[in-house]
Amino acid sequence: MDYQQPFCNPSVPFTGSIQGGLHEGKTITVTGRVLPGARRFHVNLQCGSEDKPDVALHFNPRYDESKHHVACNTMLCSKWGPEERKYYIPMTQEERFTLIFLVNRDSYSVIVNGVHFMEYLHRMLITRVDTIFVYGDVEIECIAFSNPAVTGLQKQPANQAVVM
């Protein structure tokens, strides 16, 4: 897989291409800061940038409802599926965060500030996803991409020293 340059300090709303699309093992790392007085923001992993695209993962922290929560969902053919909610938001207003989406065979692992937050099961083929979209009360420092490491190195037996 080719290396993709990160998007640094993009203005929000932001739409960016995911080169090579999604595949198992790919990670997307979003670093930023929730704005003071934030009501909500979202990060979408979606199919293209046209109006009302299919959205594989809609990650939406909501600070403006009586019970703060993160809502996740999928949009297919302009219709939202059943919403999944976690009544906890691991990103505090006015503070920096690191949000990682790890693409697994059957789900996305969502990691916030180095701690596993949730799993979101795929509801559509990940190979269709080629765009990231960020909107709302958030400042983005960087959106970076990494692919699984592929090496020709063999594992050393545990009882053998590696000589450099």
Secondary structure, DSSP 4 states (H G I P E B T S, - for coil): ----PPEES--SSEEEE-TT---TT-EEEEEEEEPTT--BEEEEEES-SSSS--EEEEEEEE-SSSS-EEEEEEEETTEE---EEES--SS-TTSEEEEEEEE-SSEEEEEETTEEEEEEE-SS-GGG--EEEEEESEEEEEEEEE------PPPPPTTSPPP-
